[in-house]
Each structure stands twice: as structure tokens, then as C-alpha cells.
Amino acid sequence: MGLSLSRWFYSRTANRPPFSSSAFLPLAVPTSSRLAVTLNSPPVSPGDSHSHWSTVHRSLHFQLSPCKQEATRSPAELSSDGVRAEIGVKSGLHVWEVVWRPEHRGTHAVVGISRQDCPLQSSGYNVLVGADSQSWGWELKTNQLWHGGQTLKLYPENGSRRRSHSEVAGDSKSQSSSSSNAKMAQTPLLIPERVLLVLDADAGTLGFVVNGSFLGVAFKDLPRDVELFPAVSSVRGGACIRLRYLNGSTRDPPTLMALCVLSIRQNLGQKRLKHTDNLPLPPFLQRCLAPSH
């Protein structure tokens, strides 16, 4: 019955926009009921061990805070450096928050996942997460997806703003009368500081949420029953990257209560959710409806 309810709920909400009203809203992809419930559930304790960067599996140029949730890259010339989480997952649906300020990214700022033996340091300034078969990465500055040392495609696929060649080159008078066929240049989207990494180890997929909008599956056919870890790589001195595990779920369908709470929250809307304490409801229901993040 739970699976039937889950399918019914998905059919009811597939075309419903998420809470976000940002520029990423038109790029949002409908989420499954399982992911929607996970994203709207209260986060686990900030001190959860899934929120820790690894003290062992990191470049020596990355220094960790005492709580192990912040990794800061020390200035180092001609070096690409990475760090991965302390704990990985083999099954279930999991969501992490990665906070990385745009002004602290520089070039080759990559967030993604890796297997246990992904290289975490190399010479020169390069993409590191996604540079081999052991990792999958999203380069935030160019919006390119990387795996196996190659760029695969832009992500989100319809996200780059398009402008004409004349807008890129300025008021050039050398263009021919066939300017309607001028080449198009793509301007990558500016990714804000907070990105959610969504790993479905059961389905073998990785996607991202930006400003409340799920941008769809970035990578599929990930290895099954293999431990996968959130990972980042950077070439910028002073880059500070924070990791927090938000929530996870098993492959079982969401419970009826979880689906009901999600439906109520979506119908109330983001603004009215801030005032649920004013509703004539028992404290338990008020806690269920309280904002999740």
C-alpha cells in the first residue's frame, strides 16, 4: 500500500514547482516522493559523523577545523588538492550540504563523489574530482560534469544562458549580413554558496539541489554496493569548504505520515510555514510542520 500511495503522491506533485523562486526554478526537475520527503525532513544533528571530512583521505594542503566539518586549502603553487568525507554509503538515498563561497572557489572548483581510492593531490592546476574512473564531479565555475578525465556535458543541461556572438565580442562591425547564423556563446550559471549533493546509492545516481530546486540527475550508472564518499577539489589558496550531512532514507517507500506532512507543507507554502506556531494545532503537529532547514 505504501508503494501505491507513493506513486499516487508523485503523480499529484510531479508538476508542482518547489518552494524556490530563484533563477533556478525554471530548471527544476520533478522529484520522486522519496526524495521530496527526504529534502523536507528535519536535518540530523550537525555533529553527525557523516558530516566529517576525513583526516586521512585528504591532500596535505587541506587543513581541517577541530569539528572536521570545514576544510581549508592552504596556499600552494601548481597543486590540485582534494578531500573526501570520512564516512561513505553503499545504499540508501542521502543528502549532504556543501557550503563553498563563490569568491573562494577560483578555477577548477569541483564538488562530487568518489570511491575510496580516488587520488586527492596532483601537480598543476586541474580538475581532480572527476579526473579518473574513481570519481564524478561538477565543476562549479564552468558547470561542466567530469568523469574519467573528460568533460561529459553541461549541468544543468538547459542552464547556460545563451547570448549572441555580438554580445560576447562587443559592437563589432565585421559581422556579415548573415548575423542570424552567428555562433552562440554560453555563459555558465553562477552557482551560489550552498549546494545540496543528492546521492541515490540504490538507483546509482547523483544529482544536485540549488536554491531549493532539484536540477535532475547529473550522473547515472554509478557502481552499486560500493562505498561512495562526498568529495571536493580546489586549486585556490584559502578556499574554505563546509560539509554537513542533512538526511537519508532507505529504499522503502515513504510512510503515509511523511507523505501527509509533505503535502500539507507544500500547500501551505514557504511564507505561511514560518507561522505554523500560530495555527490551532497540537505541539506535535506543529513540530512536524516546522521548517526543515
C-alpha positions as CSV (number, residue, x, y, z in Angstrom):
1,M,0.0,0.0,0.0
2,G,2.8,2.4,0.8
3,L,4.3,2.0,-2.7
4,S,0.9,2.7,-4.2
5,L,0.5,5.8,-2.1
6,S,4.0,6.9,-3.1
7,R,3.2,6.6,-6.8
8,W,-0.1,8.4,-6.3
9,F,1.7,11.3,-4.5
10,Y,4.3,11.6,-7.2
11,S,1.6,11.8,-9.9
12,R,-0.1,14.6,-7.9
13,T,3.1,16.6,-7.3
14,A,5.2,15.9,-10.4
15,N,4.3,19.3,-12.0
16,R,4.2,21.2,-8.7
17,P,7.1,23.7,-8.5
18,P,9.4,23.6,-5.5
19,F,9.4,26.3,-2.8
20,S,12.2,28.3,-4.5
21,S,11.5,31.4,-6.6
22,S,15.1,31.8,-7.8
23,A,16.5,31.8,-11.3
24,F,17.0,28.0,-10.9
25,L,13.2,27.4,-10.6
26,P,12.7,27.1,-14.4
27,L,15.4,24.4,-14.4
28,A,13.9,22.4,-11.7
29,V,13.1,18.7,-12.3
30,P,10.2,16.9,-10.6
31,T,11.4,14.9,-7.6
32,S,10.2,11.4,-6.6
33,S,8.1,11.3,-3.4
34,R,11.1,9.6,-1.7
35,L,13.4,12.5,-2.5
36,A,10.8,15.1,-1.7
37,V,10.2,13.7,1.7
38,T,13.9,13.4,2.4
39,L,14.5,17.0,1.4
40,N,11.7,18.3,3.6
41,S,12.6,16.2,6.7
42,P,14.3,17.8,9.7
43,P,18.1,17.5,9.4
44,V,20.0,15.2,11.6
45,S,22.3,16.6,14.3
46,P,25.1,18.9,13.0
47,G,27.6,16.7,14.8
48,D,26.7,13.6,12.9
49,S,29.8,11.7,11.8
50,H,28.6,11.7,8.2
51,S,29.3,15.5,8.3
52,H,33.0,15.0,8.9
53,W,35.8,15.4,6.3
54,S,38.4,12.7,6.5
55,T,41.6,13.4,8.4
56,V,43.3,10.7,6.4
57,H,41.9,10.9,2.9
58,R,42.9,14.4,2.0
59,S,45.7,16.3,0.4
60,L,48.2,17.7,2.9
61,H,47.3,21.1,1.6
62,F,43.8,20.8,3.2
63,Q,43.6,21.6,6.9
64,L,40.5,20.6,8.9
65,S,38.8,22.5,11.6
66,P,38.5,20.9,15.1
67,C,34.9,19.8,14.3
68,K,36.1,18.3,11.0
69,Q,33.3,19.9,9.1
70,E,35.4,22.6,7.5
71,A,38.3,22.0,5.1
72,T,40.6,25.0,4.2
73,R,43.1,24.8,1.5
74,S,46.5,26.3,2.3
75,P,48.2,28.4,-0.4
76,A,50.2,26.1,-2.7
77,E,51.6,26.7,-6.1
78,L,51.0,24.3,-9.0
79,S,48.9,21.9,-7.0
80,S,45.4,20.5,-7.3
81,D,44.1,19.3,-3.9
82,G,41.1,17.2,-2.8
83,V,39.4,15.9,0.4
84,R,36.6,13.4,0.8
85,A,34.2,12.6,3.6
86,E,35.2,10.4,6.5
87,I,32.2,8.1,6.0
88,G,30.7,6.8,2.8
89,V,27.5,5.0,1.9
90,K,26.7,1.8,0.0
91,S,22.9,2.0,-0.1
92,G,20.0,4.4,0.5
93,L,19.2,7.9,-0.6
94,H,21.4,10.6,1.1
95,V,21.7,14.4,1.1
96,W,24.7,16.5,2.1
97,E,25.1,20.2,2.1
98,V,28.3,21.7,0.7
99,V,28.9,25.4,1.5
100,W,31.6,27.0,-0.6
101,R,31.5,30.8,-1.2
102,P,31.9,31.7,-4.9
103,E,34.7,34.2,-4.1
104,H,36.7,31.3,-2.5
105,R,36.5,29.0,-5.5
106,G,38.8,30.2,-8.2
107,T,39.2,27.9,-11.2
108,H,38.7,24.1,-11.1
109,A,36.3,24.2,-8.1
110,V,34.7,20.7,-8.1
111,V,32.1,19.0,-5.9
112,G,31.0,15.4,-6.3
113,I,31.6,11.9,-5.1
114,S,34.5,9.4,-5.1
115,R,35.3,5.9,-4.4
116,Q,37.8,5.1,-1.6
117,D,40.9,5.2,-3.7
118,C,40.3,8.4,-5.6
119,P,43.6,10.5,-6.0
120,L,43.5,13.6,-3.8
121,Q,46.5,15.5,-5.0
122,S,48.2,16.2,-8.4
123,S,50.7,18.6,-9.9
124,G,49.4,21.6,-11.8
125,Y,46.0,23.3,-11.8
126,N,43.5,20.7,-12.9
127,V,40.1,19.2,-12.1
128,L,40.8,16.4,-9.6
129,V,37.4,15.0,-8.6
130,G,36.3,13.5,-11.9
131,A,39.8,13.2,-13.3
132,D,39.7,9.4,-13.3
133,S,37.3,6.5,-13.2
134,Q,37.1,6.6,-9.4
135,S,35.3,9.9,-9.1
136,W,32.5,12.0,-10.5
137,G,32.5,15.8,-10.2
138,W,30.6,19.0,-11.1
139,E,32.9,22.0,-11.8
140,L,31.0,24.9,-10.3
141,K,32.6,27.7,-12.4
142,T,32.0,26.2,-15.8
143,N,29.0,24.0,-14.9
144,Q,30.8,21.0,-16.6
145,L,30.4,17.4,-15.4
146,W,33.6,15.4,-15.2
147,H,34.3,11.7,-15.1
148,G,37.2,9.6,-16.3
149,G,39.3,12.7,-17.0
150,Q,36.8,14.1,-19.6
151,T,34.0,16.6,-19.6
152,L,30.7,14.9,-20.3
153,K,28.2,17.8,-20.6
154,L,26.9,20.9,-19.1
155,Y,24.8,20.6,-15.9
156,P,22.0,21.5,-15.7
157,E,21.7,20.8,-19.5
158,N,19.4,23.8,-20.2
159,G,21.0,26.0,-17.6
160,S,23.5,28.1,-19.5
161,R,22.2,31.5,-20.6
162,R,22.8,31.9,-24.4
163,R,23.8,35.1,-26.0
164,S,24.8,36.1,-29.5
165,H,28.3,36.4,-30.6
166,S,27.9,40.1,-31.0
167,E,27.1,40.3,-27.3
168,V,30.3,38.5,-26.5
169,A,32.6,40.4,-28.8
170,G,31.0,43.8,-28.4
171,D,29.9,46.1,-31.1
172,S,31.9,44.5,-33.9
173,K,31.2,45.8,-37.4
174,S,32.9,43.0,-39.1
175,Q,29.9,40.7,-39.0
176,S,28.3,39.7,-42.3
177,S,24.7,40.1,-43.2
178,S,24.1,36.6,-42.1
179,S,24.5,37.5,-38.5
180,S,21.4,35.5,-37.7
181,N,23.6,32.4,-38.0
182,A,26.3,33.8,-35.7
183,K,27.8,31.4,-33.3
184,M,26.3,31.3,-29.8
185,A,28.3,31.6,-26.7
186,Q,27.3,30.1,-23.4
187,T,27.5,31.9,-20.1
188,P,27.7,29.4,-17.1
189,L,25.3,29.9,-14.3
190,L,26.6,31.4,-11.1
191,I,26.2,28.7,-8.5
192,P,25.5,30.1,-5.0
193,E,27.5,29.1,-2.0
194,R,25.1,26.4,-0.8
195,V,24.7,23.3,-2.9
196,L,23.0,20.0,-1.9
197,L,24.5,16.8,-3.1
198,V,21.9,14.1,-3.6
199,L,23.3,10.5,-3.9
200,D,20.9,7.6,-4.5
201,A,23.1,4.7,-4.0
202,D,20.2,2.3,-4.7
203,A,19.5,3.8,-8.1
204,G,23.1,4.6,-8.8
205,T,22.5,8.3,-9.5
206,L,24.0,11.6,-8.3
207,G,22.2,15.0,-8.6
208,F,22.3,18.4,-7.0
209,V,19.8,20.9,-5.5
210,V,20.4,24.6,-5.8
211,N,18.2,27.2,-4.1
212,G,15.6,24.6,-3.4
213,S,15.4,23.4,-7.0
214,F,16.5,19.8,-7.9
215,L,18.4,20.1,-11.1
216,G,18.0,16.5,-12.1
217,V,20.3,13.5,-12.4
218,A,23.9,14.6,-13.2
219,F,25.4,11.1,-13.2
220,K,23.8,7.7,-13.5
221,D,25.0,4.1,-13.6
222,L,27.2,4.6,-10.6
223,P,28.7,1.5,-9.1
224,R,26.4,-0.5,-6.8
225,D,27.3,-1.9,-3.4
226,V,30.5,0.2,-3.4
227,E,31.2,2.8,-0.7
228,L,30.9,6.3,-2.2
229,F,32.0,9.5,-0.5
230,P,31.3,13.2,-0.9
231,A,34.4,14.8,-2.3
232,V,35.7,18.2,-3.4
233,S,38.8,19.5,-5.1
234,S,40.3,23.0,-5.3
235,V,43.3,25.0,-6.5
236,R,42.6,28.2,-4.7
237,G,44.5,29.1,-1.5
238,G,42.2,30.0,1.3
239,A,39.2,28.1,-0.1
240,C,37.0,27.0,2.9
241,I,34.5,24.3,2.2
242,R,32.0,23.1,4.8
243,L,30.2,19.8,4.8
244,R,27.0,18.8,6.6
245,Y,25.0,15.6,6.3
246,L,21.3,16.6,6.2
247,N,19.3,13.4,6.0
248,G,18.9,10.0,4.4
249,S,16.3,7.2,3.7
250,T,16.2,3.6,2.9
251,R,14.8,2.2,-0.3
252,D,11.4,1.6,1.3
253,P,8.5,3.9,0.2
254,P,7.8,6.9,2.4
255,T,5.4,6.4,5.2
256,L,1.8,7.7,5.0
257,M,2.5,10.2,7.7
258,A,5.6,11.6,5.9
259,L,3.6,12.0,2.7
260,C,0.8,13.8,4.5
261,V,3.2,16.2,6.2
262,L,4.9,16.9,2.9
263,S,1.6,17.5,1.2
264,I,0.5,20.0,3.9
265,R,3.8,21.8,3.8
266,Q,3.7,22.2,0.1
267,N,0.1,23.5,0.1
268,L,0.9,26.0,2.9
269,G,3.8,27.4,1.0
270,Q,7.1,28.7,2.3
271,K,5.8,32.0,3.7
272,R,3.0,30.5,5.7
273,L,5.2,27.7,7.0
274,K,7.0,30.3,9.1
275,H,3.8,30.9,11.1
276,T,2.7,27.4,11.8
277,D,3.1,28.1,15.6
278,N,0.0,30.4,15.2
279,L,-2.2,27.5,14.0
280,P,-4.6,25.9,16.4
281,L,-2.7,22.6,16.3
282,P,-1.2,20.2,19.0
283,P,2.5,20.8,19.6
284,F,3.4,17.5,17.9
285,L,1.8,18.6,14.6
286,Q,3.4,22.0,14.8
287,R,6.8,20.3,15.2
288,C,6.0,18.1,12.1
289,L,5.2,21.2,10.0
290,A,8.1,23.4,11.2
291,P,10.7,24.4,8.6
292,S,13.2,21.6,8.0
293,H,16.3,23.7,7.4
